[in-house]
Amino acid sequence: MVDVFAASIGALLTLTAVALHVARGTERSIPDDIAEEVLERRAATVPETDFPEPMNRAIGGGGGAAAAVGAGGDAEGELEEGGAEEAAGPGDIPEDEIEYFEIEYAKQGETIEVANNETLLEAGEDEGWDLPYACRQGQCVSCGGQITDGPSEDFVEHDNQQMLDENEIDEGYTLTCVAYPRGEFTLETNETP
C-alpha cells in the first residue's frame, strides 16, 4: 500500500529541512543606514525647479489658468478691449483704500494686522513664520487653512482659488496663498479638508 522507498525519501527530506532550519548559519551583518546619504546624492543630480516644496500636489496642474484663457478663442480680443481694469484683483487696491484687519494665527500664537491687499500667506511670511505652500496660485491645497469663525467667504476674498468646493468654503477652509482678509478672524494654518 505505502511505498517504503517514497516514504523514506519524504522522511529524509523533512529531516534535512528541519536540520537546516535549526542549524545556526552565518550571521547577516546589517549595514548602517545610508538612506540620508543616498537621498542627498540623488537630490544633487536633480535640477532645481520652480516649485519651492517637495511633495507638491500641484505638479503638472499649473496649466489650468493658461488652458482657460486659450480655450476661449476670442479671449485675447476681450482682454485687449476690456483693458486692465477687468484683470484687477483683490491685491490691486489703491493705497488710499487699504484697510487693516486683526488676524489671529492660532498655531503661531500671535495676532497680527494684515492689509486687505496682502494674502494671509504673505503676511505670515513677513512675520518670519514657515507656513506651508506650493503653487501660490490657488491650484493645490498645500497652503490650506481653516477660519474657525465661520464660512471663509464671510472673512476673506479668494483670488481665483480652484480647489475648494462650496461645502469646504462653508466649513471655513481657505487657501492662504490667494486669500485676502475682509474682516477679523482666527486662522488655523496647515489645515486642509
C-alpha positions as CSV (number, residue, x, y, z in Angstrom):
1,M,0.0,0.0,0.0
2,V,2.5,2.6,1.1
3,D,5.7,2.6,-1.0
4,V,8.5,2.3,1.6
5,F,11.1,3.9,-0.8
6,A,8.9,7.1,-1.3
7,A,8.2,7.3,2.5
8,S,11.9,7.0,3.2
9,I,12.7,9.8,0.7
10,G,10.0,12.1,2.2
11,A,11.2,11.5,5.8
12,L,14.8,12.2,4.7
13,L,13.8,15.5,3.0
14,T,11.8,16.5,6.0
15,L,14.6,15.8,8.4
16,T,17.0,17.7,6.2
17,A,14.7,20.7,6.1
18,V,14.4,20.6,9.9
19,A,18.1,20.3,10.4
20,L,18.9,23.2,8.1
21,H,16.2,25.3,9.9
22,V,17.6,24.6,13.4
23,A,21.3,24.7,12.4
24,R,23.0,28.0,13.2
25,G,24.0,29.7,9.9
26,T,26.3,32.6,9.3
27,E,25.0,35.8,10.7
28,R,24.0,38.5,8.3
29,S,25.5,41.8,9.2
30,I,23.1,44.7,8.8
31,P,24.8,47.8,7.3
32,D,24.5,51.3,8.7
33,D,21.5,53.3,7.5
34,I,22.7,55.1,4.3
35,A,19.3,56.4,3.3
36,E,20.1,60.1,4.0
37,E,23.4,59.7,2.1
38,V,21.6,58.1,-0.9
39,L,18.9,60.8,-0.8
40,E,21.4,63.6,-0.7
41,R,23.4,62.1,-3.6
42,R,20.2,61.6,-5.7
43,A,19.0,65.2,-4.8
44,A,22.2,66.6,-6.1
45,T,21.6,65.1,-9.5
46,V,18.1,66.6,-9.9
47,P,17.9,70.1,-11.3
48,E,16.2,72.9,-9.3
49,T,12.5,73.6,-10.2
50,D,10.2,76.5,-9.7
51,F,8.3,74.5,-7.0
52,P,9.5,75.6,-3.6
53,E,8.4,72.5,-1.7
54,P,8.7,68.7,-2.1
55,M,5.6,66.6,-2.1
56,N,3.8,69.2,-4.2
57,R,0.3,68.1,-5.2
58,A,0.1,70.8,-7.9
59,I,2.9,69.4,-10.1
60,G,1.6,69.4,-13.6
61,G,-1.5,71.3,-12.5
62,G,-0.1,74.8,-13.3
63,G,-1.6,74.9,-16.8
64,G,-5.2,75.4,-15.7
65,A,-5.2,79.1,-16.0
66,A,-3.4,79.1,-19.3
67,A,-5.8,76.5,-20.7
68,A,-8.8,78.5,-19.6
69,V,-7.5,81.6,-21.4
70,G,-6.6,79.7,-24.5
71,A,-9.9,77.8,-24.7
72,G,-12.0,80.9,-25.3
73,G,-10.8,81.6,-28.8
74,D,-11.7,85.3,-28.7
75,A,-10.4,85.8,-25.1
76,E,-7.4,87.8,-26.5
77,G,-9.7,90.3,-28.1
78,E,-11.7,90.7,-24.9
79,L,-8.6,91.3,-22.9
80,E,-7.4,93.9,-25.4
81,E,-10.8,95.7,-25.5
82,G,-11.6,95.4,-21.8
83,G,-8.4,96.8,-20.6
84,A,-6.5,96.2,-17.3
85,E,-9.4,97.2,-15.0
86,E,-11.1,93.8,-15.5
87,A,-7.9,92.0,-14.7
88,A,-7.5,93.8,-11.3
89,G,-7.7,91.5,-8.4
90,P,-8.1,91.9,-4.6
91,G,-4.3,92.6,-4.3
92,D,-4.6,95.7,-6.6
93,I,-6.3,98.0,-4.1
94,P,-5.2,101.7,-4.3
95,E,-3.1,103.0,-1.4
96,D,-5.9,105.3,-0.1
97,E,-8.4,102.3,0.2
98,I,-6.2,99.9,2.1
99,E,-7.7,98.6,5.4
100,Y,-6.0,96.5,8.1
101,F,-7.6,93.6,10.0
102,E,-6.5,91.8,13.1
103,I,-6.0,88.2,12.2
104,E,-5.2,85.6,14.9
105,Y,-2.9,82.9,13.7
106,A,-3.8,80.3,16.2
107,K,-1.0,77.8,15.8
108,Q,1.6,80.6,15.8
109,G,0.0,82.0,18.9
110,E,0.0,85.6,17.6
111,T,-2.4,88.2,16.3
112,I,-1.1,90.5,13.5
113,E,-2.5,93.3,11.3
114,V,-3.0,92.2,7.7
115,A,-3.7,94.6,4.9
116,N,-6.6,93.8,2.6
117,N,-4.2,93.9,-0.4
118,E,-2.0,91.2,1.1
119,T,-2.6,87.5,1.3
120,L,-2.7,85.6,4.5
121,L,0.3,83.6,3.4
122,E,2.4,86.7,2.6
123,A,1.5,88.3,6.0
124,G,2.7,85.2,7.8
125,E,5.9,85.0,5.9
126,D,6.5,88.7,6.6
127,E,6.4,87.7,10.3
128,G,9.1,85.1,9.6
129,W,6.8,82.1,10.0
130,D,7.4,78.9,8.0
131,L,3.9,78.4,6.6
132,P,3.2,75.6,4.1
133,Y,2.7,76.5,0.4
134,A,3.5,75.1,-3.0
135,C,1.9,76.7,-6.1
136,R,0.9,80.1,-4.8
137,Q,-1.9,80.2,-7.4
138,G,-4.8,78.5,-5.7
139,Q,-4.4,75.3,-7.7
140,C,-3.4,73.0,-4.8
141,V,-4.2,72.7,-1.1
142,S,-0.7,72.8,0.3
143,C,-1.3,76.2,1.9
144,G,-4.8,75.3,3.3
145,G,-6.1,76.8,6.4
146,Q,-9.4,77.0,8.3
147,I,-11.2,80.0,9.6
148,T,-12.7,79.0,12.9
149,D,-15.3,81.8,13.0
150,G,-17.5,80.6,10.1
151,P,-17.6,80.3,6.3
152,S,-14.4,81.6,4.8
153,E,-16.2,83.8,2.2
154,D,-17.5,85.9,5.1
155,F,-14.0,86.8,6.1
156,V,-11.7,86.6,3.1
157,E,-11.9,87.2,-0.7
158,H,-10.3,84.4,-2.7
159,D,-8.5,85.4,-5.8
160,N,-9.0,82.6,-8.3
161,Q,-8.9,79.6,-6.0
162,Q,-9.6,76.4,-7.9
163,M,-9.5,73.6,-5.3
164,L,-12.2,74.2,-2.6
165,D,-15.8,73.4,-3.2
166,E,-18.8,75.3,-1.7
167,N,-19.1,72.8,1.3
168,E,-15.4,73.2,2.2
169,I,-15.7,77.0,2.0
170,D,-18.8,76.9,4.2
171,E,-16.8,74.8,6.7
172,G,-14.2,77.7,6.8
173,Y,-11.5,76.3,4.7
174,T,-9.3,78.7,2.7
175,L,-6.2,78.8,0.6
176,T,-3.9,81.2,2.3
177,C,-1.9,82.0,-0.9
178,V,-4.9,83.6,-2.6
179,A,-7.0,84.7,0.5
180,Y,-7.2,88.5,1.2
181,P,-8.8,89.5,4.5
182,R,-12.1,91.3,4.6
183,G,-12.7,91.1,8.4
184,E,-11.2,90.0,11.6
185,F,-11.0,86.2,12.4
186,T,-8.9,83.4,13.8
187,L,-7.0,81.2,11.3
188,E,-5.8,77.7,11.8
189,T,-2.9,77.3,9.4
190,N,-1.9,73.9,7.9
191,E,-5.5,72.6,7.9
192,T,-6.9,71.0,4.7
193,P,-10.3,69.5,4.0
